[in-house]
Amino acid sequence: MPKTIYTVHQAGSEWTISEGGKAYGGYKSEAGAIKAAVAVASKLGLNGNETFVVLQKADGTSKPIFASDPEPPTIDSMMDAER
């Protein structure tokens, strides 16, 4: 299963999403960049990819924001759990 990591970080006055050597920038806020990264990562996760979003802080540390579930629950399994 492919593994994709999106890293959100500040680049000057903008926020950027990096993945696999590519950078997608122009986000005006941290929240906007995170929202975009999670949207893409969650869609890929639904297609069977293992995806992650991390926030790269100014001090060099990173904080996990999102991780796809490799085996998301089905409606049937959720209904069975409620019984």
ABEGO torsion letter per residue (X at the ends): XBBBBBBBBBBEABBBBBBGGBBBBGBABAAAAAAAAAAAAAAAAAAGBBBBBBBBBAAGBBBBABBBBABBBBAAAAAAAAX
